[in-house]
Amino acid sequence: MKYYSTNHRSPETSLQEAVIRGLAPDKGLYMPLHINHLSTHFFRTIGNLSLQEVSFRVATAFFGEDVPPDILKEITYDTMNFDIPLVPVTDRIYALELFHGPTLAFKDVGARFMARLLGYFIRKEGKQQVNVLVATSGDTGSAVANGFLGVPGIHVYVLYPKGKVSDIQESQFTTLGQNITALEVDGTFDDCQRLVKSAFTDTQLNAHAFFTSANSINVARFLPQAFYYFWAYAQCRTLGIPAALHPVVCVPSGNFGNITAGLFGKFMGLPISHFIAANNRNDIFYQYLLTGVYTPRPSVATIANAMDVGNPSNFARVLDLYGGSHQSITRDISGATYTDDEIAVVMRKVWNEHHYLLDPHGACGFRALQESLGDNEFGIFLATAHPAKFKDTVERIISAPVEIPEKLQAFMKGTKQSVPMSKTFDDFKAYLLKHT
Ligand SMILES: *Cc1c(COP(=O)(O)O)cnc(C)c1O
């Protein structure tokens, strides 16, 4: 399969090149040239398949031309080794719980898959050592660090702003050791991002060693997120929901990678009636749906902070999928936007009435479904993170203690190891020249 850039100024390229590069040379996002349909037989029998097998069939539709089947199967089975249950919250609204992986957020799926596929391509190219640089404001760092932990040939440097991530988040990427190094930058998230970007364009550094990113725009992180939309559908079959009833799927969205993977699923034949993109106050996409005009603006801080994005990078992919047509986009996707107060109200209400604990991101998804489902419709929202990851906020809202799952506690028992780093590029560069 060839991959093209959404900016159409770079040549088409192989999967291998797209994964190793991340971003196209013309700064566009890579897209597969074709989207393969899955067979009617697959959809008829999907209820008999495991999560790993469903994922492997979808992975084959994406990557089957480029990765030998035994290797693709191993990568996919190894990535999808935790449960993703579809849980009823009300009689018509289901949560697809994506928070049972190592760092309790949906980013585990993409990060684990990308680590394994990149590892395979590196071995194939005979590269000795690849250095992954990632700037994080919290959740990305933990998913990437854990996804890449122990993958041979790859060293990960996580840059995070000192004192600006929660203790839980910090413990998830500073206690791992092995091939993961945490750099505690005396600055902001923007400083971290600037250091990483400067490293990618520094001639001396790039002559010295090989650097790449594990950014969510990478096709190997983004496309595997389609797996669990198919798995949600498989579970609808085993739960006995009539096949003629197609779900409305609601995705709490920030950079729009997750929902775009779901749109790919629909283009591959997955019966979804339509999508809702739920935003917090950073409602750039919602405004686009209303007006047809895309106007990025600086992000504002909310309690659903993983969705605080002012210029969603995957918007380019959504536009490209629909040939730039606002009319086609609004046929498949509607939107919603909520303030922190509205998010808190729904968390409290669902906890009191249904004894289901939403995290602030999933809460946007639940609320959008509740407000928009028609009489004969049913909906699935993506529960993108475990509520305990936002313990303080959630406890304040529901006025009750939130238990920390075993997996998170284990991180917090580990010893923090981090390298203090100033925010000047010269210091960062000197460090990389010495250690890579
Ligand atoms: C990253 C993240 C999102 C946003 O996902 P996008 O793919 O960027 O739209 C939503 N919820 C949580 C918990 C996240 O970590």
The ligand as an SDF file (V2000), in Angstrom:
LIG
                    3D

 15 15  0  0  0  0  0  0  0  0999 V2000
   -5.7940   11.9080   23.8540 C   0  0  0  0  0  0  0  0  0  0  0  0
   -7.1060   11.8180   24.5780 C   0  0  0  0  0  0  0  0  0  0  0  0
   -8.3330   12.2320   23.9820 C   0  0  0  0  0  0  0  0  0  0  0  0
   -8.3880   12.8740   22.6190 C   0  0  0  0  0  0  0  0  0  0  0  0
   -8.1510   11.9500   21.5840 O   0  0  0  0  0  0  0  0  0  0  0  0
   -7.8150   12.4750   20.1170 P   0  0  0  0  0  0  0  0  0  0  0  0
   -7.4670   11.2580   19.3350 O   0  0  0  0  0  0  0  0  0  0  0  0
   -6.6490   13.4140   20.2700 O   0  0  0  0  0  0  0  0  0  0  0  0
   -9.0300   13.1680   19.6110 O   0  0  0  0  0  0  0  0  0  0  0  0
   -9.5060   12.0510   24.6880 C   0  0  0  0  0  0  0  0  0  0  0  0
   -9.5060   11.5150   25.9370 N   0  0  0  0  0  0  0  0  0  0  0  0
   -8.3640   11.1230   26.5410 C   0  0  0  0  0  0  0  0  0  0  0  0
   -8.4320   10.5730   27.9200 C   0  0  0  0  0  0  0  0  0  0  0  0
   -7.1250   11.2490   25.8920 C   0  0  0  0  0  0  0  0  0  0  0  0
   -5.9950   10.8640   26.5150 O   0  0  0  0  0  0  0  0  0  0  0  0
  1  2  1  0
  2  3  1  0
  2 14  2  0
  3  4  1  0
  3 10  2  0
  4  5  1  0
  5  6  1  0
  6  7  2  0
  6  8  1  0
  6  9  1  0
 10 11  1  0
 11 12  2  0
 12 13  1  0
 12 14  1  0
 14 15  1  0
M  END
$$$$
